[in-house]
């Protein structure tokens, strides 16, 4: 059970503000896009359960 409120911004917006994630879209944009979509699906699934 999650004990904090649902995030009001998308994972992509949150993650790309972090330095460790900013390089991914520049080095391999297609892979970064697919990974971020997959990660967002996992976040959404976590909130549904």
N, CA, C, O and CB atoms as a CASP TS submission, in Angstrom:
PFRMAT TS
TARGET T0000
AUTHOR 0000-0000-0000
METHOD Language model
MODEL 1
PARENT N/A
ATOM      1  N   UNK     1       0.840  -1.181   0.000  1.00  0.00           N
ATOM      2  CA  UNK     1       0.000   0.000   0.000  1.00  0.00           C
ATOM      3  C   UNK     1       0.881   1.239   0.000  1.00  0.00           C
ATOM      4  O   UNK     1       1.837   1.349   0.768  1.00  0.00           O
ATOM      5  CB  UNK     1      -0.953   0.001   1.212  1.00  0.00           C
ATOM      6  N   UNK     2       0.536   2.158  -0.873  1.00  0.00           N
ATOM      7  CA  UNK     2       1.286   3.405  -0.943  1.00  0.00           C
ATOM      8  C   UNK     2       0.704   4.393   0.051  1.00  0.00           C
ATOM      9  O   UNK     2      -0.515   4.542   0.148  1.00  0.00           O
ATOM     10  CB  UNK     2       1.264   3.989  -2.376  1.00  0.00           C
ATOM     11  N   UNK     3       1.562   5.059   0.779  1.00  0.00           N
ATOM     12  CA  UNK     3       1.077   5.972   1.813  1.00  0.00           C
ATOM     13  C   UNK     3       1.360   7.435   1.484  1.00  0.00           C
ATOM     14  O   UNK     3       1.526   8.257   2.384  1.00  0.00           O
ATOM     15  CB  UNK     3       1.706   5.622   3.143  1.00  0.00           C
ATOM     16  N   UNK     4       1.412   7.753   0.204  1.00  0.00           N
ATOM     17  CA  UNK     4       1.602   9.128  -0.195  1.00  0.00           C
ATOM     18  C   UNK     4       0.684   9.419  -1.381  1.00  0.00           C
ATOM     19  O   UNK     4       0.260   8.492  -2.071  1.00  0.00           O
ATOM     20  CB  UNK     4       3.089   9.408  -0.548  1.00  0.00           C
ATOM     21  N   UNK     5       0.373  10.687  -1.626  1.00  0.00           N
ATOM     22  CA  UNK     5      -0.569  11.024  -2.687  1.00  0.00           C
ATOM     23  C   UNK     5       0.006  10.755  -4.076  1.00  0.00           C
ATOM     24  O   UNK     5       1.221  10.755  -4.275  1.00  0.00           O
ATOM     25  CB  UNK     5      -0.976  12.480  -2.573  1.00  0.00           C
ATOM     26  N   UNK     6      -0.887  10.528  -5.023  1.00  0.00           N
ATOM     27  CA  UNK     6      -0.493  10.298  -6.401  1.00  0.00           C
ATOM     28  C   UNK     6       0.223  11.529  -6.942  1.00  0.00           C
ATOM     29  O   UNK     6      -0.163  12.661  -6.651  1.00  0.00           O
ATOM     30  CB  UNK     6      -1.719   9.953  -7.270  1.00  0.00           C
ATOM     31  N   UNK     7       1.274  11.297  -7.737  1.00  0.00           N
ATOM     32  CA  UNK     7       2.012  12.404  -8.330  1.00  0.00           C
ATOM     33  C   UNK     7       1.123  13.148  -9.310  1.00  0.00           C
ATOM     34  O   UNK     7       0.320  12.528 -10.008  1.00  0.00           O
ATOM     35  CB  UNK     7       3.287  11.902  -9.030  1.00  0.00           C
ATOM     36  N   UNK     8       1.251  14.449  -9.373  1.00  0.00           N
ATOM     37  CA  UNK     8       0.424  15.238 -10.276  1.00  0.00           C
ATOM     38  C   UNK     8       1.161  15.569 -11.578  1.00  0.00           C
ATOM     39  O   UNK     8       0.601  16.247 -12.439  1.00  0.00           O
ATOM     40  CB  UNK     8      -0.021  16.524  -9.588  1.00  0.00           C
ATOM     41  N   UNK     9       2.403  15.106 -11.739  1.00  0.00           N
ATOM     42  CA  UNK     9       3.128  15.292 -12.991  1.00  0.00           C
ATOM     43  C   UNK     9       3.530  13.931 -13.540  1.00  0.00           C
ATOM     44  O   UNK     9       3.616  12.957 -12.792  1.00  0.00           O
ATOM     45  CB  UNK     9       4.375  16.195 -12.788  1.00  0.00           C
ATOM     46  N   UNK    10       3.771  13.864 -14.821  1.00  0.00           N
ATOM     47  CA  UNK    10       4.171  12.615 -15.457  1.00  0.00           C
ATOM     48  C   UNK    10       5.591  12.254 -15.039  1.00  0.00           C
ATOM     49  O   UNK    10       6.392  13.125 -14.699  1.00  0.00           O
ATOM     50  CB  UNK    10       4.070  12.724 -16.994  1.00  0.00           C
ATOM     51  N   UNK    11       5.884  10.977 -15.070  1.00  0.00           N
ATOM     52  CA  UNK    11       7.218  10.497 -14.706  1.00  0.00           C
ATOM     53  C   UNK    11       8.289  11.153 -15.570  1.00  0.00           C
ATOM     54  O   UNK    11       9.354  11.518 -15.073  1.00  0.00           O
ATOM     55  CB  UNK    11       7.293   8.972 -14.841  1.00  0.00           C
ATOM     56  N   UNK    12       8.009  11.302 -16.860  1.00  0.00           N
ATOM     57  CA  UNK    12       8.981  11.908 -17.783  1.00  0.00           C
ATOM     58  C   UNK    12       9.380  13.307 -17.308  1.00  0.00           C
ATOM     59  O   UNK    12      10.565  13.639 -17.285  1.00  0.00           O
ATOM     60  CB  UNK    12       8.396  11.980 -19.215  1.00  0.00           C
ATOM     61  N   UNK    13       8.403  14.119 -16.932  1.00  0.00           N
ATOM     62  CA  UNK    13       8.697  15.484 -16.482  1.00  0.00           C
ATOM     63  C   UNK    13       9.520  15.479 -15.200  1.00  0.00           C
ATOM     64  O   UNK    13      10.431  16.290 -15.031  1.00  0.00           O
ATOM     65  CB  UNK    13       7.399  16.266 -16.264  1.00  0.00           C
ATOM     66  N   UNK    14       9.195  14.571 -14.314  1.00  0.00           N
ATOM     67  CA  UNK    14       9.940  14.464 -13.056  1.00  0.00           C
ATOM     68  C   UNK    14      11.359  13.948 -13.295  1.00  0.00           C
ATOM     69  O   UNK    14      12.327  14.530 -12.805  1.00  0.00           O
ATOM     70  CB  UNK    14       9.202  13.539 -12.077  1.00  0.00           C
ATOM     71  N   UNK    15      11.478  12.857 -14.046  1.00  0.00           N
ATOM     72  CA  UNK    15      12.778  12.208 -14.226  1.00  0.00           C
ATOM     73  C   UNK    15      13.760  13.081 -14.995  1.00  0.00           C
ATOM     74  O   UNK    15      14.938  13.144 -14.643  1.00  0.00           O
ATOM     75  CB  UNK    15      12.603  10.889 -14.945  1.00  0.00           C
ATOM     76  N   UNK    16      13.286  13.756 -16.044  1.00  0.00           N
ATOM     77  CA  UNK    16      14.212  14.550 -16.854  1.00  0.00           C
ATOM     78  C   UNK    16      14.671  15.819 -16.163  1.00  0.00           C
ATOM     79  O   UNK    16      15.477  16.560 -16.725  1.00  0.00           O
ATOM     80  CB  UNK    16      13.571  14.904 -18.159  1.00  0.00           C
ATOM     81  N   UNK    17      14.186  16.093 -14.966  1.00  0.00           N
ATOM     82  CA  UNK    17      14.744  17.163 -14.145  1.00  0.00           C
ATOM     83  C   UNK    17      15.930  16.671 -13.335  1.00  0.00           C
ATOM     84  O   UNK    17      16.664  17.467 -12.750  1.00  0.00           O
ATOM     85  CB  UNK    17      13.679  17.733 -13.216  1.00  0.00           C
ATOM     86  N   UNK    18      16.118  15.350 -13.303  1.00  0.00           N
ATOM     87  CA  UNK    18      17.246  14.743 -12.585  1.00  0.00           C
ATOM     88  C   UNK    18      18.443  14.626 -13.538  1.00  0.00           C
ATOM     89  O   UNK    18      18.285  14.199 -14.681  1.00  0.00           O
ATOM     90  CB  UNK    18      16.853  13.334 -12.008  1.00  0.00           C
ATOM     91  N   UNK    19      19.613  14.996 -13.078  1.00  0.00           N
ATOM     92  CA  UNK    19      20.809  14.994 -13.913  1.00  0.00           C
ATOM     93  C   UNK    19      21.106  13.610 -14.505  1.00  0.00           C
ATOM     94  O   UNK    19      21.535  13.513 -15.655  1.00  0.00           O
ATOM     95  CB  UNK    19      22.001  15.474 -13.103  1.00  0.00           C
ATOM     96  N   UNK    20      20.888  12.560 -13.748  1.00  0.00           N
ATOM     97  CA  UNK    20      21.237  11.220 -14.214  1.00  0.00           C
ATOM     98  C   UNK    20      20.377  10.748 -15.376  1.00  0.00           C
ATOM     99  O   UNK    20      20.764   9.816 -16.082  1.00  0.00           O
ATOM    100  CB  UNK    20      21.121  10.244 -13.084  1.00  0.00           C
ATOM    101  N   UNK    21      19.224  11.363 -15.593  1.00  0.00           N
ATOM    102  CA  UNK    21      18.345  10.960 -16.690  1.00  0.00           C
ATOM    103  C   UNK    21      18.411  11.904 -17.888  1.00  0.00           C
ATOM    104  O   UNK    21      17.893  11.567 -18.953  1.00  0.00           O
ATOM    105  CB  UNK    21      16.926  10.877 -16.198  1.00  0.00           C
ATOM    106  N   UNK    22      19.019  13.052 -17.749  1.00  0.00           N
ATOM    107  CA  UNK    22      19.035  14.037 -18.831  1.00  0.00           C
ATOM    108  C   UNK    22      19.853  13.600 -20.035  1.00  0.00           C
ATOM    109  O   UNK    22      19.553  14.020 -21.152  1.00  0.00           O
ATOM    110  CB  UNK    22      19.568  15.337 -18.321  1.00  0.00           C
ATOM    111  N   UNK    23      20.865  12.780 -19.851  1.00  0.00           N
ATOM    112  CA  UNK    23      21.732  12.379 -20.961  1.00  0.00           C
ATOM    113  C   UNK    23      21.084  11.336 -21.860  1.00  0.00           C
ATOM    114  O   UNK    23      21.415  11.265 -23.044  1.00  0.00           O
ATOM    115  CB  UNK    23      23.038  11.842 -20.427  1.00  0.00           C
ATOM    116  N   UNK    24      20.190  10.543 -21.346  1.00  0.00           N
ATOM    117  CA  UNK    24      19.594   9.460 -22.128  1.00  0.00           C
ATOM    118  C   UNK    24      18.930   9.917 -23.423  1.00  0.00           C
ATOM    119  O   UNK    24      19.218   9.350 -24.477  1.00  0.00           O
ATOM    120  CB  UNK    24      18.588   8.746 -21.295  1.00  0.00           C
ATOM    121  N   UNK    25      18.057  10.915 -23.387  1.00  0.00           N
ATOM    122  CA  UNK    25      17.417  11.325 -24.633  1.00  0.00           C
ATOM    123  C   UNK    25      18.390  11.908 -25.659  1.00  0.00           C
ATOM    124  O   UNK    25      18.129  11.873 -26.861  1.00  0.00           O
ATOM    125  CB  UNK    25      16.349  12.333 -24.335  1.00  0.00           C
ATOM    126  N   UNK    26      19.491  12.431 -25.186  1.00  0.00           N
ATOM    127  CA  UNK    26      20.463  12.998 -26.121  1.00  0.00           C
ATOM    128  C   UNK    26      21.320  11.928 -26.774  1.00  0.00           C
ATOM    129  O   UNK    26      21.685  12.053 -27.943  1.00  0.00           O
ATOM    130  CB  UNK    26      21.352  13.995 -25.409  1.00  0.00           C
ATOM    131  N   UNK    27      21.646  10.868 -26.026  1.00  0.00           N
ATOM    132  CA  UNK    27      22.520   9.837 -26.567  1.00  0.00           C
ATOM    133  C   UNK    27      21.770   8.806 -27.396  1.00  0.00           C
ATOM    134  O   UNK    27      22.283   8.350 -28.418  1.00  0.00           O
ATOM    135  CB  UNK    27      23.250   9.149 -25.451  1.00  0.00           C
ATOM    136  N   UNK    28      20.567   8.432 -26.979  1.00  0.00           N
ATOM    137  CA  UNK    28      19.777   7.454 -27.714  1.00  0.00           C
ATOM    138  C   UNK    28      18.289   7.783 -27.522  1.00  0.00           C
ATOM    139  O   UNK    28      17.629   7.194 -26.665  1.00  0.00           O
ATOM    140  CB  UNK    28      20.102   5.994 -27.236  1.00  0.00           C
ATOM    141  N   UNK    29      17.771   8.710 -28.307  1.00  0.00           N
ATOM    142  CA  UNK    29      16.414   9.207 -28.091  1.00  0.00           C
ATOM    143  C   UNK    29      15.332   8.128 -28.207  1.00  0.00           C
ATOM    144  O   UNK    29      14.396   8.111 -27.408  1.00  0.00           O
ATOM    145  CB  UNK    29      16.126  10.301 -29.072  1.00  0.00           C
ATOM    146  N   UNK    30      15.445   7.245 -29.171  1.00  0.00           N
ATOM    147  CA  UNK    30      14.418   6.214 -29.353  1.00  0.00           C
ATOM    148  C   UNK    30      14.380   5.253 -28.173  1.00  0.00           C
ATOM    149  O   UNK    30      13.301   4.918 -27.686  1.00  0.00           O
ATOM    150  CB  UNK    30      14.667   5.438 -30.647  1.00  0.00           C
ATOM    151  N   UNK    31      15.523   4.813 -27.715  1.00  0.00           N
ATOM    152  CA  UNK    31      15.598   3.912 -26.561  1.00  0.00           C
ATOM    153  C   UNK    31      15.092   4.616 -25.306  1.00  0.00           C
ATOM    154  O   UNK    31      14.360   4.019 -24.516  1.00  0.00           O
ATOM    155  CB  UNK    31      17.046   3.414 -26.349  1.00  0.00           C
ATOM    156  N   UNK    32      15.469   5.865 -25.116  1.00  0.00           N
ATOM    157  CA  UNK    32      15.018   6.631 -23.949  1.00  0.00           C
ATOM    158  C   UNK    32      13.505   6.779 -23.961  1.00  0.00           C
ATOM    159  O   UNK    32      12.866   6.672 -22.914  1.00  0.00           O
ATOM    160  CB  UNK    32      15.685   8.019 -23.916  1.00  0.00           C
ATOM    161  N   UNK    33      12.921   7.024 -25.135  1.00  0.00           N
ATOM    162  CA  UNK    33      11.471   7.175 -25.251  1.00  0.00           C
ATOM    163  C   UNK    33      10.755   5.879 -24.889  1.00  0.00           C
ATOM    164  O   UNK    33       9.768   5.896 -24.154  1.00  0.00           O
ATOM    165  CB  UNK    33      11.091   7.608 -26.670  1.00  0.00           C
ATOM    166  N   UNK    34      11.257   4.743 -25.411  1.00  0.00           N
ATOM    167  CA  UNK    34      10.633   3.455 -25.115  1.00  0.00           C
ATOM    168  C   UNK    34      10.749   3.102 -23.639  1.00  0.00           C
ATOM    169  O   UNK    34       9.790   2.618 -23.038  1.00  0.00           O
ATOM    170  CB  UNK    34      11.262   2.358 -25.961  1.00  0.00           C
ATOM    171  N   UNK    35      11.907   3.339 -23.059  1.00  0.00           N
ATOM    172  CA  UNK    35      12.104   3.040 -21.639  1.00  0.00           C
ATOM    173  C   UNK    35      11.210   3.907 -20.759  1.00  0.00           C
ATOM    174  O   UNK    35      10.663   3.432 -19.764  1.00  0.00           O
ATOM    175  CB  UNK    35      13.572   3.243 -21.251  1.00  0.00           C
ATOM    176  N   UNK    36      11.061   5.183 -21.126  1.00  0.00           N
ATOM    177  CA  UNK    36      10.218   6.072 -20.335  1.00  0.00           C
ATOM    178  C   UNK    36       8.750   5.666 -20.452  1.00  0.00           C
ATOM    179  O   UNK    36       8.009   5.751 -19.473  1.00  0.00           O
ATOM    180  CB  UNK    36      10.406   7.531 -20.782  1.00  0.00           C
ATOM    181  N   UNK    37       8.322   5.226 -21.634  1.00  0.00           N
ATOM    182  CA  UNK    37       6.945   4.752 -21.791  1.00  0.00           C
ATOM    183  C   UNK    37       6.700   3.516 -20.924  1.00  0.00           C
ATOM    184  O   UNK    37       5.665   3.400 -20.268  1.00  0.00           O
ATOM    185  CB  UNK    37       6.648   4.433 -23.274  1.00  0.00           C
ATOM    186  N   UNK    38       7.657   2.605 -20.931  1.00  0.00           N
ATOM    187  CA  UNK    38       7.548   1.399 -20.119  1.00  0.00           C
ATOM    188  C   UNK    38       7.510   1.744 -18.633  1.00  0.00           C
ATOM    189  O   UNK    38       6.706   1.192 -17.881  1.00  0.00           O
ATOM    190  CB  UNK    38       8.714   0.452 -20.413  1.00  0.00           C
ATOM    191  N   UNK    39       8.377   2.652 -18.219  1.00  0.00           N
ATOM    192  CA  UNK    39       8.416   3.060 -16.811  1.00  0.00           C
ATOM    193  C   UNK    39       7.098   3.722 -16.410  1.00  0.00           C
ATOM    194  O   UNK    39       6.610   3.502 -15.301  1.00  0.00           O
ATOM    195  CB  UNK    39       9.599   4.024 -16.556  1.00  0.00           C
ATOM    196  N   UNK    40       6.521   4.530 -17.299  1.00  0.00           N
ATOM    197  CA  UNK    40       5.240   5.183 -16.990  1.00  0.00           C
ATOM    198  C   UNK    40       4.136   4.142 -16.866  1.00  0.00           C
ATOM    199  O   UNK    40       3.262   4.272 -16.008  1.00  0.00           O
ATOM    200  CB  UNK    40       4.875   6.222 -18.079  1.00  0.00           C
ATOM    201  N   UNK    41       4.160   3.111 -17.710  1.00  0.00           N
ATOM    202  CA  UNK    41       3.172   2.037 -17.605  1.00  0.00           C
ATOM    203  C   UNK    41       3.269   1.341 -16.252  1.00  0.00           C
ATOM    204  O   UNK    41       2.250   1.011 -15.645  1.00  0.00           O
ATOM    205  CB  UNK    41       3.363   1.019 -18.737  1.00  0.00           C
ATOM    206  N   UNK    42       4.485   1.120 -15.786  1.00  0.00           N
ATOM    207  CA  UNK    42       4.676   0.492 -14.486  1.00  0.00           C
ATOM    208  C   UNK    42       4.160   1.383 -13.351  1.00  0.00           C
ATOM    209  O   UNK    42       3.542   0.893 -12.406  1.00  0.00           O
ATOM    210  CB  UNK    42       6.154   0.171 -14.271  1.00  0.00           C
ATOM    211  N   UNK    43       4.412   2.673 -13.447  1.00  0.00           N
ATOM    212  CA  UNK    43       3.909   3.603 -12.429  1.00  0.00           C
ATOM    213  C   UNK    43       2.386   3.592 -12.418  1.00  0.00           C
ATOM    214  O   UNK    43       1.768   3.533 -11.356  1.00  0.00           O
ATOM    215  CB  UNK    43       4.434   5.037 -12.686  1.00  0.00           C
ATOM    216  N   UNK    44       1.782   3.648 -13.610  1.00  0.00           N
ATOM    217  CA  UNK    44       0.321   3.633 -13.698  1.00  0.00           C
ATOM    218  C   UNK    44      -0.255   2.334 -13.137  1.00  0.00           C
ATOM    219  O   UNK    44      -1.265   2.349 -12.433  1.00  0.00           O
ATOM    220  CB  UNK    44      -0.125   3.820 -15.151  1.00  0.00           C
ATOM    221  N   UNK    45       0.383   1.227 -13.448  1.00  0.00           N
ATOM    222  CA  UNK    45      -0.072  -0.062 -12.944  1.00  0.00           C
ATOM    223  C   UNK    45       0.032  -0.113 -11.428  1.00  0.00           C
ATOM    224  O   UNK    45      -0.860  -0.639 -10.763  1.00  0.00           O
ATOM    225  CB  UNK    45       0.738  -1.200 -13.570  1.00  0.00           C
ATOM    226  N   UNK    46       1.099   0.423 -10.881  1.00  0.00           N
ATOM    227  CA  UNK    46       1.279   0.451  -9.426  1.00  0.00           C
ATOM    228  C   UNK    46       0.143   1.210  -8.760  1.00  0.00           C
ATOM    229  O   UNK    46      -0.354   0.793  -7.714  1.00  0.00           O
ATOM    230  CB  UNK    46       2.628   1.090  -9.058  1.00  0.00           C
ATOM    231  N   UNK    47      -0.276   2.334  -9.366  1.00  0.00           N
ATOM    232  CA  UNK    47      -1.344   3.136  -8.778  1.00  0.00           C
ATOM    233  C   UNK    47      -2.700   2.478  -8.927  1.00  0.00           C
ATOM    234  O   UNK    47      -3.594   2.714  -8.114  1.00  0.00           O
ATOM    235  CB  UNK    47      -1.375   4.506  -9.407  1.00  0.00           C
ATOM    236  N   UNK    48      -2.871   1.644  -9.964  1.00  0.00           N
ATOM    237  CA  UNK    48      -4.151   0.962 -10.155  1.00  0.00           C
ATOM    238  C   UNK    48      -4.362  -0.164  -9.161  1.00  0.00           C
ATOM    239  O   UNK    48      -5.500  -0.478  -8.813  1.00  0.00           O
ATOM    240  CB  UNK    48      -4.244   0.419 -11.557  1.00  0.00           C
ATOM    241  N   UNK    49      -3.280  -0.774  -8.700  1.00  0.00           N
ATOM    242  CA  UNK    49      -3.415  -1.917  -7.793  1.00  0.00           C
ATOM    243  C   UNK    49      -3.416  -1.503  -6.346  1.00  0.00           C
ATOM    244  O   UNK    49      -3.522  -2.353  -5.461  1.00  0.00           O
ATOM    245  CB  UNK    49      -2.310  -2.902  -8.028  1.00  0.00           C
TER
END
